[in-house]
Amino acid sequence: MKTWFRWLAVGLIASLLSACGYNEFQNKDEQVKAAWGEVVNQYQRRADLIPNLVNTVKGYASHEKETLESVTRARAAATSFQITPEVLNDPQAFQKFQAIQGELSSALSRLMAVSENYPNLKADTSFRDLQSQLEGTENRITVARQRYIQSVREYNVLARSFPTNLTAMAFNYEVKPSFTVENERAISNAPAVNFGK
């Protein structure tokens, strides 16, 4: 009878350990970190391309100095922000990172609009190549963010579902922040298209 009781206890402990989700938390946490690493990688790629784009545009649009300077400032702010794994767990630092990247995206949009005023610039092969690279990078950033959002969703579902939420509480696995849009109200309205000017 004692042997049977021991086997039952071992079976019960093994089933509890397999249901606690500790290993799954490790797996999901690593997926979130890897997805975040890819987001950072794509932001770095964009930051590396910007000086080339700015220098190309400078040759054609020297009087658009303010736009070029805003791109340069935004890039400097984006590259000076220290990206550490702790950023993922600090909502304020995460929002600051998103705001800096948003400013850079906005400055790049203005720079692309400047190119519309310079037909020679649009025809320049090096500018077209850089513009294509930037557009490709922006697409890669979007895909990397989507993958990060998906990884965070899977992690957060695990952290909030029973019985793994008990493991999350025991080991302090908190819900991770996902990407948000700061100007959600502004982007909910369709952009105005005006060919008057």
NORCOR-V136202 format. One record per pair of residues at least 12 apart in sequence whose C-alpha atoms are under 7 Angstrom apart, sorted by sequence separation. I is the first residue (numbers start at 1). GAP is how many residues later the second one is. If there is no record, write none. Layout:
i=(I I)
gap=(GAP GAP)
//
This chain:
i=(54 159 159 156 156 78 77 78 152 152 47 74 75 149 74 149 71 71 70 71 67 68 67 60 56 53 53 91 89 46 88 88 46 42 42 43 42 39 39 38 39 35 35 36 35 32 32 31 32 29 28 20 21 20 22 21 20)
gap=(14 14 16 19 20 22 23 23 24 26 28 29 29 29 30 30 33 36 37 37 43 43 44 61 71 74 77 86 87 88 88 89 91 95 98 98 99 102 105 106 106 109 112 112 113 116 119 120 120 126 127 143 143 144 145 146 147)
//
